[in-house]
Structure formats: C-alpha cells, structure tokens
Amino acid sequence: MRISTIVASAACCCAFLTLSIPVPAQTMTKALVAEKIRRVEDGVDEFRNYLERRGDTARNAPANTQKTGRTSKRATADPEATKAAAERGKDELDSALDDLNGSTNRLRRKFDGTDKWMETKVQVERVVEDGRKINQVIARGKYGSDAARLWAALRNSINDLARAYNVAPLGA
C-alpha cells in the first residue's frame, strides 16, 4: 500500500510540474511579425539613403564655401584634422549600419524559410545587438536632428520586433 501511494504521489507531482511550466507560445501571427521585420528593413534603407545624401551634400560644401569666400572658424583651425575625424566617424557609422543591414537580411532569409517564426530568435538578437552599436555611435557623434529622428524611428521598429520575440529592447 505504501508503494502505490508513493507512486501515485509522484505521478501527481510530475503532472502538476508539467502543467505549471509555461510553454512558449507564438501569440502573434507570422504575418504580423513579417510586417515588423519589413519596418526594420525599410528603416535601415531609409537611414542609409539619408547618410548617402548627407555625404553628397558634405562633399559639395567645400566648393560652395570657396565660391562665397566664407569659411567657418572650425575650417580655418585645422581642416585636415577635422576632415580625418569626420571620416573616422563616418566609417564607424557605415560599418555599424552595414552590420545591421546584414543581420536584417539574414533574419529575413531565415524567417521566410520557417513555419515557426520564433525559431528566428537568434537572428533577432543579432539585429538588436547590431542596433546597439549604431545607438552608441549616434549618441557619441553629432549627426544632426534629421539623423536623430530617423534613428529614433528605426530604433522603435527594432524595439517592437525585439518585444515580439521577448528580447531585451535597445535603450534610448
């Protein structure tokens, strides 16, 4: 009688533990998550296009100042040092943006090839990590209000995607 009581108690405990462990469920549809991924992809493209346009404007600026004869105090101090610092910042941001673009493309390929979107959580974690790099570069640099606005929109899209996968979002 004691053995049957022990076996019955053990079976009840196992059943209780099995029911109490939460099973990760996909609460969103794949289409909704696909829309969140598309927003991140579009945000990356828009941010890259802005930086390219901004770079083209900056390349044309020295020619315009020579025509007008006006220069800033900063430009007369040490133009080579200023140019070198700007190039380093640009290269760092371009590199971080390339990483984010690559991780977003990997996420899209893996996401499209699976039935269970939660299986792509590792790729989303990579997207968020690459987003952190850009966040740090933007916080350190002086890229202007347009870049800050575009980055804020992209960061919000990345955070929405991260929350869908229960991944820690980017900070502000």
TORVODREN-873141 format. One record per residue (C-alpha): residue number from 1; residue in three letters; x, y, z. Coordinates in steps of 0.2 Angstrom, whole numbers, plus 5000, padded with zeros to 4 digits. Layout:
BEGIN
ATOM num residuo    x    y    z
ATOM NUM     Ala    X    Y    Z
...
% end
This chain:
BEGIN
ATOM num residuo    x    y    z
ATOM   1     Met 5000 5000 5000
ATOM   2     Arg 5014 5012 5004
ATOM   3     Ile 5022 5009 4987
ATOM   4     Ser 5006 5013 4977
ATOM   5     Thr 5004 5029 4987
ATOM   6     Ile 5021 5034 4984
ATOM   7     Val 5019 5030 4965
ATOM   8     Ala 5003 5040 4964
ATOM   9     Ser 5010 5055 4973
ATOM  10     Ala 5025 5055 4962
ATOM  11     Ala 5013 5054 4946
ATOM  12     Cys 5003 5069 4953
ATOM  13     Cys 5019 5079 4956
ATOM  14     Cys 5025 5076 4939
ATOM  15     Ala 5008 5080 4931
ATOM  16     Phe 5007 5096 4941
ATOM  17     Leu 5025 5101 4937
ATOM  18     Thr 5022 5098 4918
ATOM  19     Leu 5006 5109 4918
ATOM  20     Ser 5015 5123 4928
ATOM  21     Ile 5030 5125 4916
ATOM  22     Pro 5025 5139 4904
ATOM  23     Val 5026 5133 4886
ATOM  24     Pro 5032 5147 4874
ATOM  25     Ala 5018 5151 4863
ATOM  26     Gln 5018 5161 4847
ATOM  27     Thr 5005 5174 4852
ATOM  28     Met 5007 5184 4835
ATOM  29     Thr 5004 5178 4818
ATOM  30     Lys 5018 5176 4806
ATOM  31     Ala 5011 5190 4795
ATOM  32     Leu 5011 5202 4809
ATOM  33     Val 5030 5198 4814
ATOM  34     Ala 5034 5199 4795
ATOM  35     Glu 5027 5217 4795
ATOM  36     Lys 5038 5221 4810
ATOM  37     Ile 5053 5214 4800
ATOM  38     Arg 5048 5224 4785
ATOM  39     Arg 5048 5240 4795
ATOM  40     Val 5065 5237 4801
ATOM  41     Glu 5071 5234 4784
ATOM  42     Asp 5063 5249 4777
ATOM  43     Gly 5071 5260 4792
ATOM  44     Val 5088 5253 4788
ATOM  45     Asp 5086 5258 4770
ATOM  46     Glu 5079 5275 4774
ATOM  47     Phe 5094 5278 4786
ATOM  48     Arg 5107 5273 4774
ATOM  49     Asn 5099 5284 4760
ATOM  50     Tyr 5099 5299 4772
ATOM  51     Leu 5118 5296 4776
ATOM  52     Glu 5122 5294 4757
ATOM  53     Arg 5113 5311 4753
ATOM  54     Arg 5121 5319 4768
ATOM  55     Gly 5138 5313 4762
ATOM  56     Asp 5135 5320 4745
ATOM  57     Thr 5130 5337 4752
ATOM  58     Ala 5146 5337 4763
ATOM  59     Arg 5157 5334 4748
ATOM  60     Asn 5149 5348 4739
ATOM  61     Ala 5150 5360 4754
ATOM  62     Pro 5169 5365 4752
ATOM  63     Ala 5166 5370 4734
ATOM  64     Asn 5152 5381 4739
ATOM  65     Thr 5162 5390 4753
ATOM  66     Gln 5176 5394 4741
ATOM  67     Lys 5163 5402 4729
ATOM  68     Thr 5156 5413 4743
ATOM  69     Gly 5173 5416 4751
ATOM  70     Arg 5165 5412 4768
ATOM  71     Thr 5173 5399 4779
ATOM  72     Ser 5169 5394 4797
ATOM  73     Lys 5182 5396 4812
ATOM  74     Arg 5182 5377 4813
ATOM  75     Ala 5188 5375 4795
ATOM  76     Thr 5202 5388 4797
ATOM  77     Ala 5209 5380 4813
ATOM  78     Asp 5215 5363 4806
ATOM  79     Pro 5205 5357 4791
ATOM  80     Glu 5214 5341 4789
ATOM  81     Ala 5211 5335 4807
ATOM  82     Thr 5193 5340 4805
ATOM  83     Lys 5192 5330 4789
ATOM  84     Ala 5200 5315 4797
ATOM  85     Ala 5189 5315 4812
ATOM  86     Ala 5173 5316 4801
ATOM  87     Glu 5180 5302 4790
ATOM  88     Arg 5183 5291 4806
ATOM  89     Gly 5165 5294 4812
ATOM  90     Lys 5158 5291 4795
ATOM  91     Asp 5167 5275 4793
ATOM  92     Glu 5162 5269 4810
ATOM  93     Leu 5143 5273 4807
ATOM  94     Asp 5144 5265 4789
ATOM  95     Ser 5152 5249 4797
ATOM  96     Ala 5139 5248 4810
ATOM  97     Leu 5125 5251 4798
ATOM  98     Asp 5132 5238 4786
ATOM  99     Asp 5132 5225 4801
ATOM 100     Leu 5114 5230 4804
ATOM 101     Asn 5109 5228 4786
ATOM 102     Gly 5117 5211 4785
ATOM 103     Ser 5109 5204 4801
ATOM 104     Thr 5092 5211 4795
ATOM 105     Asn 5094 5202 4778
ATOM 106     Arg 5099 5186 4787
ATOM 107     Leu 5084 5187 4798
ATOM 108     Arg 5073 5189 4783
ATOM 109     Arg 5080 5174 4774
ATOM 110     Lys 5078 5163 4790
ATOM 111     Phe 5061 5170 4794
ATOM 112     Asp 5054 5166 4776
ATOM 113     Gly 5061 5149 4777
ATOM 114     Thr 5052 5143 4793
ATOM 115     Asp 5035 5139 4798
ATOM 116     Lys 5038 5144 4816
ATOM 117     Trp 5044 5162 4817
ATOM 118     Met 5050 5160 4835
ATOM 119     Glu 5064 5149 4828
ATOM 120     Thr 5072 5165 4822
ATOM 121     Lys 5075 5172 4839
ATOM 122     Val 5094 5171 4837
ATOM 123     Gln 5094 5182 4822
ATOM 124     Val 5083 5195 4830
ATOM 125     Glu 5095 5195 4845
ATOM 126     Arg 5109 5199 4832
ATOM 127     Val 5099 5213 4824
ATOM 128     Val 5096 5221 4841
ATOM 129     Glu 5115 5219 4845
ATOM 130     Asp 5120 5227 4829
ATOM 131     Gly 5107 5241 4833
ATOM 132     Arg 5116 5244 4850
ATOM 133     Lys 5132 5248 4840
ATOM 134     Ile 5123 5261 4830
ATOM 135     Asn 5115 5268 4845
ATOM 136     Gln 5132 5271 4853
ATOM 137     Val 5139 5279 4838
ATOM 138     Ile 5124 5291 4836
ATOM 139     Ala 5125 5295 4854
ATOM 140     Arg 5144 5300 4853
ATOM 141     Gly 5143 5309 4836
ATOM 142     Lys 5135 5325 4831
ATOM 143     Tyr 5124 5319 4816
ATOM 144     Gly 5110 5332 4817
ATOM 145     Ser 5092 5332 4820
ATOM 146     Asp 5087 5323 4804
ATOM 147     Ala 5099 5308 4808
ATOM 148     Ala 5092 5308 4826
ATOM 149     Arg 5074 5307 4820
ATOM 150     Leu 5077 5293 4808
ATOM 151     Trp 5087 5283 4820
ATOM 152     Ala 5073 5285 4833
ATOM 153     Ala 5061 5278 4821
ATOM 154     Leu 5072 5264 4816
ATOM 155     Arg 5076 5261 4835
ATOM 156     Asn 5057 5260 4839
ATOM 157     Ser 5055 5247 4825
ATOM 158     Ile 5069 5237 4831
ATOM 159     Asn 5062 5238 4849
ATOM 160     Asp 5044 5232 4843
ATOM 161     Leu 5052 5217 4834
ATOM 162     Ala 5063 5213 4850
ATOM 163     Arg 5047 5214 4861
ATOM 164     Ala 5038 5201 4849
ATOM 165     Tyr 5052 5189 4852
ATOM 166     Asn 5054 5193 4870
ATOM 167     Val 5072 5200 4868
ATOM 168     Ala 5078 5215 4878
ATOM 169     Pro 5075 5231 4868
ATOM 170     Leu 5088 5245 4864
ATOM 171     Gly 5089 5259 4876
ATOM 172     Ala 5086 5277 4872
% end
